Amino acid sequence: MRAVIPARLSGPTPAEVFRAKTAVANRLPTCLVDLAENSDSLIAGSVGEFIVKKELFHIPRVIFLGPKGGGDTIRLAIFAAIRGDEPQGTEALVSFLQLLEDNPLLASGYHIYAYPICNPSGWVSGTRHNAAGEDLAAHFWRGSNQPEVYYLEREMGVHRFQGVISLGSADIIAPRFFFNGGRNSILRSALASPDMLASRMFMADAPSENTISSAVLSDGAQSDAAGFLTGTDELRPMPFEINFEIPRQAPRRTQIVWTVNALKSILDSYRTVLAIQQNI
């Protein structure tokens, strides 16, 4: 079920208007707007705007156009700060885009659609819920009238991503993620292994090899608890989805470095999986 179209919405906003119209853009996303203005690979702007209590908010979006690869272009979406009290994902996503700008070959064959602040009103106030008091992760594909959900559902429907990644945090002792990709066990294994390698490199208390599958890796059957964004039959083809949960108590820099390295590994692994499938 698609979201109900809320009142007082707009279409996508270009970067120069995005910079001028909203105070939210003058916080963290401004560095991405500045980066995009001098880049041949980055396009910054927003997917639209909405008003809450006379305050204007945007859902920022940055697209990274990687160098052409050997096959069809892979469209990958990365969502952060769906819950406003999880800024670590936003910071990691910004660092990841800056890394790609400096090393574009890391994203060969990809168009990466990054949404660094999916819940701008919650992000500004530092609250889990949006200004309407709603946990957005529980609203997707349920006929929601929340404007943030409407915009993000529209993005997923229009761009038909092959993969969707959401970044969050939780009160856990080791990084974990949930995978939702149907019964594609080959894809699941290929995407899981590099993530676990990255977590062990940067998290001292990550589980050992023989506990990874039970302690860190879970299937899409837990999608409601994990806040999956693609739980609908309306998305065709159905993308794989990975939902990250990073330990809140870990040092902030550690969280960012682990997430960036895990994202790098996913790009490489998924590209390899597709290449193998095309040669079978």
N, C-alpha and C positions, 0 to 999 in steps of 0.2 A: 504494500500500500504506500503510495507516495504522500509526501507531506502536503497539507493544505497550504495554498499560497497565502502567506500572511499579508496584511495590509502594509502600505508604506515601504515597499521594496523598490530596488532599482536594478539596472543591469550592471555588468562589469565596469569597473572604473580604472582608467589609465593611471600610470604611476604619478604623473605630475599633479593630477587632481587628487589622487589618494594622499599625497604628501600634504597638500594644502587644506584638505577638508576635515581631517580628524586628528584629535590629540593622541589617539592610540597609535597612529602611524609615527608620531614624533618620539615614541619610546623605542622599543627594540627594532621593529621592522625597518626603521629609517636607514640603518646600515645596509640592508639589502637593497633598498631603493637606490641608495648612493652607488652601491656596487653594480647594480643593473644598468645605471646610466652610462657607465664606461665599459660595458661588457657586450660582446657579440653573442653571448650564450645565455644570458639571463634576461628574463622579461618579468618585471614587477608591477603589481597593481592589486586590485581586489576583485572578488567575484560579485560584489554588490554591497549595499548599505542598508541599515535599518536604524530606527530611532527608538530609544528607550528613555522615558522621562526627560524628553527634550535634548538628550545627548545622542550625537550621531556616532554610530559604530560601523566599521568595515570588517569583512572577513578577508584578510590579506592573502594573496597567492603569488608565489614566485615560480616561474617555469624555467628549468634548466634544459637547454637543448644540447645534448651531447653530440659528439662527432658521429657521423654515420658509421654504422657497423656493417657486418657482413650479411645481415638478413633484414627482416622488417623491423621498424622502429618499435621499441618496447615502451609502453606508457605506464609509468609507475607513480602512484600517489602516496604522499607521506603526510599524515595529519598529526598535529601536536596541539597541546593545551585544549583538548575537548573538555577537560575539567580545568577550571581556572586556577586551581591551587597546585598545578603540576607544571611549573615553568621550566623544569629541567629539559623537557622534550623540546620546548621552543629554542632554548639555548643550543641544544645539540643539533637541531635542524639547521639553525643559522650557521653553526660551525661547519656542518657538512656541506652546505651550499658554498661557503667560502673556500672549502677544500676543493670542491669540484671546479670552481672558477680558476683556481691555481693549477689544477691537474685535470683538465677536461677529459683526458683519455680514460680516466676511471669510470666515466659514464658513457663510453662508446656504445652506440646503438640504443641509447635511452633518451626519452623525453621525461623528465622528472617534474611532477606537479607537486609543489610543496605548499602546505597550508600551516604556517607557523603558529597562528593564533586562531583556533577554531571557535573559541568562546571568549570574544573580546571583553564583554562586560564582566564576566567572572575573572578574567585575567587581570583586568585593571583593579578589581577589588580584592583579588587574591582568594576568591571563594570557589569551592568545587562546582556550585551551581551557577547558572546564568542569572541575569537580573530578574527574571521571572521566577526564580527559585527552583528551576528544573535541572536535573542531571541529564545533559544532552545525550550521553551514551545510551540511555534507555529509550530514546525517542525515535531512532532511525527506522524508517519503513513501517511506521505505525500510524500514519495519518497525522503526524504532529503539526501544530501550527506555530512552532518555534522557528523564527527566521533563520537561525544558524543551521538548523537541520534542513530546511528547504534549500538553502544555497548549496550545502555540501552534497545532498542527495542529487541535486541537479548536476553538479560537477561530475559525480560518479556515473550518472546516466548518460550525459552528453559525451564524455571523453572515453568511456568504455575501457577503463584501465585493466591491464593484465594482472596487476598486483596492487594491493593496498596495504600500507603499513601505518599503524597508529602508535604513538609514543606516549607513555604515561609513567606513573610511579606508584609505589605501594609500600606498606610497612612490612617488608619481607627482608630476609637476611641474604638472599642471593638473587641475581637477576633471573628472570624467567620470561617466557613468551608463550603465547597461545597461537596455534596454527589452524587455519580454516581453509582447506583446499580440497574438500570432497574426499574421495578415496585415492587421491594421487599420492601414494606412499613414496614414490621415487622423488617427486618434487619436495615432499615434506622432509625427507632425509637429507636431500641436497641443501635445502635452505637452513635446516636445523644445525648441521655440523659446523659451519663456519661461525654461526652465532655463538655456539658454545665455546669455540676456540677463542673468540674475541672476549667473551666474558671471563674466561680463565686467565687471559693475559692481563686484565685490568681490575679484576675483583679478587682480592686475596681470599675471601671466604666463599668463593664459588664452589659448587659441589664437585666431587671427584668424578672420574669417567664412568664408574659403575653406578652412579646415582643420577646421572643427567636425565635419563628418560623419565624417571618417576618424579624427580624433584623440580625440574625446570620446564620440561616440555609437555604440553597438554594439547588435546585435540579440540576441534571446533564444537564438540558436544557441550563445552562450557561457554559457548559464545555469549549467552546472556550475561553471565558473570563477568566475562572479560570485556564486554562492551563492543562487540563486533559491529562493524559498520556496513557489512555486505550481506546481512541475513535476509535476503529477499530473492524471489524468483524473477524480479524485474530486470536484474542485471544480466545481460547476455553479450559476450560470454561471461560466465561467472569468474571473477578474479580470485586469486589466492589472497588470503589476508593474514598478516602477522600482527599481533598485538603485543607490544613490549610492556613489561613492567620492571622498573628500575628501583632498587632499594633507596628509599628516601634518606636513610641515615648515612649512606656512603658519601664521601667527600664530593662536592659538586663537580670538581674537575674530573674526578674518576668517572662519574656518571656520564659526563659529556664525551670523554675519550672512549669509553666502552661503547656507547651508542653509535658514535661516528664510525668506529671500526666494524661494528656489526653491520651497519648499513653498507659500508664498502664491500663487506664479504657477501652480502645478499646480492648486490649488483653482479658481482663476478660469478656467483654460483648459479643464479637464474639464467644468466647469459650462457653459461656452459651447458645447463640442462636443455635449453632450447636448441643449441647447436648439436647436441647428441641426438635429440629427437628428430631433427631435420635430416640427420645422416642415417637413421635406422631404416 
